[in-house]
Amino acid sequence: MQHFRIVMLALAVMLTASLAHAEDMLPLPPDPPARAQNDSPAEPSVHAPPPRCLQWSDRCVQCRKGDDGAVLCSNIGPACQPDTVQCIQTAPDDEPKADPKADPDADRKTETGPRTSP
């Protein structure tokens, strides 16, 4: 048992010493240039909804607007390659529907029985 402890202690010392010298042997890659804060990303984020869109996806992440307007997104799958963000469901138009009473022929259009000539 004593022999095992000595071997494990020697192994721990050798590993620690080799890790300390590994930083000197491997060159570190240069730091990437700093990006200005006002630079916008090249592609829009999937977490930012397209205009008038209620549900959208980049084929990896599915997002939708919640009842309170918050953005709710799924997790990305492993090894998924995102595509461009596409809207799946748009918000309904805000234009008011035409009033059927304003159309003089509206009653004829909704008739279900046989037509009789006056």
C-alpha positions in Angstrom: 0.0 0.0 0.0 2.9 2.4 0.8 4.5 1.6 -2.6 1.2 2.6 -4.4 1.1 6.0 -2.6 4.7 6.7 -3.6 4.0 5.8 -7.2 0.8 7.9 -7.4 2.6 10.9 -5.8 5.5 10.6 -8.3 3.0 10.4 -11.2 1.1 13.5 -9.9 4.4 15.5 -9.7 5.4 14.5 -13.2 2.0 15.4 -14.6 2.0 18.8 -12.9 5.5 19.5 -14.1 4.7 18.5 -17.7 1.6 20.8 -17.7 3.6 23.7 -16.5 6.0 23.4 -19.4 3.2 22.7 -22.0 2.4 26.4 -22.1 5.9 27.2 -23.2 5.9 24.6 -25.9 2.6 25.4 -27.6 2.2 28.8 -29.2 -1.1 30.5 -28.5 -3.1 31.8 -31.4 -3.3 35.5 -31.8 -6.3 37.4 -30.4 -8.9 38.3 -32.9 -9.3 42.0 -33.7 -11.7 43.7 -31.4 -15.1 44.5 -33.0 -16.5 47.9 -32.6 -19.7 48.1 -30.5 -21.7 49.7 -33.2 -20.9 46.9 -35.7 -24.0 44.8 -36.4 -23.7 41.1 -37.0 -23.6 40.0 -40.7 -26.7 37.8 -40.2 -29.7 38.6 -38.2 -30.1 36.6 -35.0 -32.8 33.9 -34.9 -33.8 35.4 -31.5 -34.8 38.7 -33.2 -38.3 38.3 -34.9 -38.8 39.3 -38.5 -41.4 42.1 -38.9 -45.0 41.0 -38.4 -43.9 37.4 -37.8 -45.5 35.3 -35.0 -43.4 32.1 -35.6 -40.0 31.7 -37.4 -37.1 29.3 -37.8 -33.6 28.9 -39.2 -34.2 25.1 -39.5 -32.3 24.5 -36.2 -34.1 26.8 -33.7 -37.9 27.3 -33.7 -39.0 30.6 -32.2 -42.4 32.2 -31.5 -43.9 35.2 -29.8 -45.6 34.4 -26.5 -49.0 35.8 -25.4 -47.1 38.6 -23.6 -45.0 39.4 -26.6 -41.8 37.7 -25.2 -39.7 35.6 -27.7 -39.7 31.9 -26.9 -37.2 29.7 -28.7 -36.3 26.0 -28.6 -32.7 24.7 -28.1 -30.5 24.1 -31.0 -30.0 20.5 -32.0 -26.5 18.9 -32.1 -24.7 19.2 -35.4 -27.3 21.5 -36.9 -26.4 23.8 -39.7 -28.5 27.0 -39.5 -30.1 28.4 -42.6 -31.5 31.8 -43.2 -34.3 32.9 -40.9 -37.7 32.3 -42.4 -41.2 33.3 -41.2 -43.5 30.4 -40.6 -46.6 32.3 -39.4 -47.3 36.0 -39.9 -49.6 38.2 -37.9 -53.1 38.9 -39.3 -53.6 42.1 -41.2 -54.8 45.0 -39.2 -57.1 46.2 -41.9 -60.8 46.2 -41.0 -62.9 43.7 -42.9 -65.4 45.0 -45.3 -68.9 45.5 -43.8 -71.3 43.1 -45.6 -74.1 45.5 -45.0 -72.3 48.1 -47.1 -72.5 45.8 -50.1 -76.0 46.1 -51.7 -75.7 42.6 -53.2 -74.5 41.0 -49.9 -78.0 39.5 -49.2 -78.0 37.8 -52.6 -74.5 36.4 -52.1 -75.5 34.7 -48.8 -78.8 33.2 -50.1 -78.9 29.5 -50.0 -82.3 28.8 -51.6 -83.3 28.9 -55.3 -83.2 32.3 -56.9 -86.4 33.8 -58.1 -86.5 36.7 -60.5 -88.5 39.8 -59.4 
